[in-house]
Amino acid sequence: MPPTVAALAPGPASAMAPTPGAVVAGIDVSKWQPSIDWRQVRKAGYQFAYVGAVGSYGANPSFRTQYDGAAAAGLYRGAYFFANPATATGTADADRFLALTGDLSDGTTLWPVLDVERHPKLAACDGIGPAAWTSYIRAFLARVAARTGVTPMIYTAANFWRTCLQNTAAFTRTTRLWAAQPRTLSPQPFAGWPRLTFWQHSTGQVPGITATTDRDTFFGTPADLRGLVVTRS
């Protein structure tokens, strides 16, 4: 995801968490963090990292190095894909995504994520209506699920989802929510999702990374996080 505006650090987990009071710290990175000392990231207490395979800028030239580096340092890793229904179908983008990630069932890779937000160089909602957005997301999720056995999570912000997808609850029973909610100590689910799984709460300095980096919270224990590791593909 593109870097967010700096925000407040996360507070205690609420009853939304699978295990009340438990949280796990992580980060998400993209081409904007090309050089990462993953051992320093792990030493600082971060236990997972999501890496952008494709962002609003196109394919991440550092993806493979970042993705493999995170795993080698002992972090759980995952990959996300920036949705762009203005240029491709959900099925085609899912295939492109999985061509970049390769086999997901290696025992350390978390469920994939579809990043649903506005492209910075396009009109509001990318010039796409709610029905087209919904169709794209449905096709992407279905294709990845068919090829990997798991349905990707959705990363989005409440305002974008409300404005561009009319607050649809079409995916709330089949997907998990990763919410971009900076500037709050009390993140909340929306659009019918019963709880948050991940929360992007702020952007700041992370040991081992020179560039500012998005920081995230997983609501649950390390054992809960292990439950999101892909087991087959």
C-alpha positions as a printed NumPy array, in Angstrom:
array([[  0.   ,   0.   ,   0.   ],
       [  1.227,   3.558,  -0.509],
       [  2.569,   5.106,   2.702],
       [ -0.162,   6.458,   4.974],
       [ -0.054,   9.597,   7.084],
       [  1.671,   9.134,  10.448],
       [ -0.823,   8.276,  13.17 ],
       [ -1.22 ,   7.172,  16.742],
       [  0.321,   3.908,  17.865],
       [ -2.057,   0.993,  18.465],
       [ -3.882,   0.656,  21.737],
       [ -5.006,  -2.553,  23.437],
       [ -6.899,  -5.049,  21.325],
       [-10.646,  -5.065,  21.782],
       [-13.191,  -7.87 ,  21.741],
       [-12.748,  -7.986,  17.955],
       [ -9.621, -10.043,  18.518],
       [ -9.774, -13.855,  18.261],
       [ -7.905, -13.911,  21.552],
       [ -8.917, -10.888,  23.674],
       [ -5.996,  -8.631,  24.482],
       [ -3.574, -10.331,  22.104],
       [ -1.869,  -8.536,  19.237],
       [  1.087,  -9.192,  16.949],
       [  3.131,  -6.399,  15.343],
       [  4.   ,  -6.331,  11.659],
       [  4.683,  -4.112,   8.666],
       [  3.797,  -3.808,   5.001],
       [  6.334,  -2.749,   2.393],
       [  6.557,  -2.024,  -1.308],
       [  8.967,  -0.489,  -3.804],
       [  9.228,   2.52 ,  -1.497],
       [ 11.361,   0.456,   0.918],
       [ 13.889,  -1.083,  -1.506],
       [ 16.598,  -1.833,   1.068],
       [ 15.622,  -3.751,   4.2  ],
       [ 17.708,  -5.415,   6.898],
       [ 15.139,  -8.036,   7.816],
       [ 17.147,  -9.313,  10.788],
       [ 16.877,  -5.883,  12.376],
       [ 13.153,  -5.799,  11.651],
       [ 12.706,  -9.17 ,  13.371],
       [ 14.936,  -8.159,  16.275],
       [ 12.715,  -5.107,  16.836],
       [  9.762,  -7.408,  17.506],
       [  7.94 ,  -7.431,  14.197],
       [  6.654, -10.901,  13.369],
       [  5.042, -10.537,   9.957],
       [  5.504,  -8.538,   6.781],
       [  3.269,  -8.076,   3.775],
       [  5.056,  -7.22 ,   0.544],
       [  3.478,  -5.49 ,  -2.428],
       [  3.847,  -7.622,  -5.55 ],
       [  2.141,  -4.993,  -7.684],
       [  1.27 ,  -1.469,  -6.581],
       [ -0.242,   1.609,  -8.186],
       [  3.193,   2.118,  -9.785],
       [  3.211,  -1.337, -11.433],
       [  5.257,  -4.387, -10.477],
       [  7.5  ,  -4.   ,  -7.446],
       [ 11.113,  -4.423,  -8.655],
       [ 12.179,  -5.364,  -5.125],
       [  9.391,  -7.878,  -4.531],
       [ 11.378, -11.109,  -4.689],
       [ 14.222,  -9.79 ,  -2.533],
       [ 11.837,  -8.397,   0.079],
       [  9.523, -11.411,   0.047],
       [ 12.287, -13.99 ,   0.402],
       [ 14.271, -11.816,   2.809],
       [ 11.4  , -11.607,   5.253],
       [ 11.007, -15.375,   5.328],
       [ 14.745, -15.966,   5.686],
       [ 14.811, -13.708,   8.755],
       [ 12.06 , -15.698,  10.44 ],
       [  9.068, -13.473,   9.79 ],
       [  5.769, -14.69 ,   8.456],
       [  5.418, -13.16 ,   5.027],
       [  2.503, -12.389,   2.772],
       [  1.919, -10.671,  -0.537],
       [ -0.634,  -8.132,  -1.687],
       [ -1.828,  -6.935,  -5.078],
       [ -3.085,  -3.438,  -5.869],
       [ -6.492,  -3.766,  -7.511],
       [ -6.848,  -1.923, -10.799],
       [-10.166,  -2.743, -12.472],
       [ -9.64 ,   0.104, -14.943],
       [ -6.959,  -1.867, -16.79 ],
       [ -7.615,  -5.602, -16.331],
       [-10.087,  -8.219, -15.176],
       [ -9.942,  -9.684, -11.714],
       [ -9.132, -13.091, -13.171],
       [ -6.221, -11.799, -15.231],
       [ -4.816,  -9.847, -12.3  ],
       [ -5.104, -12.871, -10.016],
       [ -3.084, -14.935, -12.471],
       [ -0.5  , -12.17 , -12.715],
       [ -0.287, -12.014,  -8.937],
       [  0.222, -15.756,  -8.487],
       [  2.848, -15.813, -11.23 ],
       [  4.865, -13.385,  -9.111],
       [  4.383, -15.105,  -5.76 ],
       [  4.854, -18.684,  -6.882],
       [  3.864, -21.532,  -4.561],
       [  2.291, -20.181,  -1.382],
       [  2.252, -23.408,   0.616],
       [  5.756, -23.257,   2.057],
       [  4.791, -23.102,   5.729],
       [  5.673, -19.447,   6.244],
       [  3.406, -17.581,   3.797],
       [  0.214, -15.911,   4.99 ],
       [ -3.034, -15.614,   3.084],
       [ -2.757, -13.24 ,   0.122],
       [ -4.365,  -9.795,   0.154],
       [ -6.184,  -7.679,  -2.422],
       [ -5.502,  -3.971,  -1.873],
       [ -8.689,  -2.052,  -2.714],
       [ -8.143,   1.692,  -2.862],
       [ -8.014,   4.573,  -5.319],
       [ -5.288,   4.714,  -7.91 ],
       [ -3.575,   8.067,  -7.298],
       [ -3.423,   8.916, -11.001],
       [ -7.039,   8.107, -11.828],
       [-10.358,   9.784, -11.146],
       [-12.329,   9.138,  -7.996],
       [-13.068,   5.415,  -7.609],
       [-10.755,   4.939, -10.618],
       [-13.694,   6.038, -12.769],
       [-15.296,   2.656, -12.065],
       [-18.795,   2.151, -10.68 ],
       [-19.709,  -0.06 ,  -7.691],
       [-20.922,  -2.945,  -9.854],
       [-17.663,  -3.067, -11.791],
       [-15.612,  -2.877,  -8.608],
       [-17.63 ,  -5.692,  -7.058],
       [-17.314,  -7.849, -10.158],
       [-13.535,  -7.329, -10.297],
       [-13.049,  -8.183,  -6.626],
       [-15.273, -11.252,  -6.866],
       [-13.344, -12.55 ,  -9.874],
       [ -9.945, -11.933,  -8.26 ],
       [-10.906, -13.666,  -5.02 ],
       [-12.476, -16.618,  -6.823],
       [ -9.459, -17.169,  -9.053],
       [ -6.952, -17.088,  -6.199],
       [ -9.171, -19.347,  -4.08 ],
       [ -9.469, -21.855,  -6.913],
       [ -5.708, -22.   ,  -7.396],
       [ -4.533, -21.855,  -3.763],
       [ -7.377, -23.11 ,  -1.599],
       [ -7.655, -19.832,   0.352],
       [ -9.657, -16.671,  -0.283],
       [ -7.577, -13.493,  -0.154],
       [ -8.212, -10.913,   2.527],
       [ -9.275,  -7.4  ,   1.542],
       [ -7.314,  -4.303,   2.526],
       [ -9.346,  -1.111,   2.281],
       [-10.489,   2.035,   4.058],
       [-14.019,   2.654,   5.27 ],
       [-14.463,   5.84 ,   3.249],
       [-13.338,   4.248,  -0.018],
       [-15.517,   1.199,   0.545],
       [-18.53 ,   3.36 ,   1.35 ],
       [-18.004,   5.778,  -1.537],
       [-16.881,   3.451,  -4.313],
       [-18.563,   0.162,  -3.409],
       [-21.697,   1.54 ,  -1.731],
       [-20.706,  -0.193,   1.498],
       [-21.445,  -3.597,   0.023],
       [-21.44 ,  -6.569,   2.372],
       [-20.969,  -8.976,  -0.534],
       [-17.614, -10.232,   0.762],
       [-17.986, -10.051,   4.51 ],
       [-18.874, -13.732,   4.977],
       [-16.095, -15.078,   2.785],
       [-13.179, -12.711,   3.405],
       [-11.304, -11.119,   6.271],
       [-10.792,  -7.38 ,   6.648],
       [ -7.522,  -5.486,   6.878],
       [ -8.527,  -1.911,   7.654],
       [ -6.537,   1.23 ,   6.922],
       [ -7.552,   3.324,   9.929],
       [ -4.874,   5.818,  10.97 ],
       [ -5.481,   8.524,  13.568],
       [ -7.476,   6.292,  15.894],
       [ -6.85 ,   4.198,  18.98 ],
       [-10.095,   2.299,  18.512],
       [-10.261,   0.748,  15.032],
       [-13.654,  -0.585,  14.032],
       [-14.919,  -2.988,  11.377],
       [-17.361,  -1.696,   8.777],
       [-19.672,  -2.743,   5.936],
       [-20.838,  -5.832,   7.801],
       [-17.469,  -7.368,   8.607],
       [-17.777,  -8.727,  12.153],
       [-14.226,  -7.839,  13.176],
       [-10.824,  -6.707,  11.984],
       [ -8.055,  -9.192,  11.295],
       [ -5.31 ,  -6.671,  10.493],
       [ -5.084,  -2.947,  11.158],
       [ -2.761,  -0.529,   9.374],
       [ -2.437,   2.052,  12.119],
       [  0.498,   4.299,  11.234],
       [  3.572,   5.056,   9.197],
       [  6.929,   5.627,  10.834],
       [ 10.485,   4.461,  11.32 ],
       [ 11.197,   0.755,  11.641],
       [ 14.656,  -0.565,  12.617],
       [ 16.439,  -1.945,   9.571],
       [ 14.51 ,   0.238,   7.088],
       [ 15.651,   3.717,   6.105],
       [ 12.39 ,   4.801,   4.457],
       [  9.256,   5.379,   6.494],
       [  7.18 ,   2.219,   6.614],
       [  3.551,   1.257,   7.176],
       [  3.075,  -0.417,  10.548],
       [  0.343,  -2.932,  11.263],
       [ -1.307,  -4.95 ,  13.992],
       [ -2.725,  -8.455,  13.791],
       [ -5.528,  -9.036,  16.261],
       [ -4.676, -12.362,  17.851],
       [ -1.835, -14.437,  19.23 ],
       [  1.187, -15.749,  17.31 ],
       [ -0.667, -19.078,  17.199],
       [ -3.669, -17.337,  15.631],
       [ -1.341, -15.787,  13.058],
       [  0.095, -19.209,  12.229],
       [ -3.49 , -20.216,  11.471],
       [ -3.368, -17.879,   8.467],
       [ -0.433, -19.702,   6.874],
       [ -1.36 , -21.208,   3.507],
       [ -1.294, -24.99 ,   3.725],
       [ -1.796, -25.966,   0.096],
       [ -1.671, -24.484,  -3.388]])
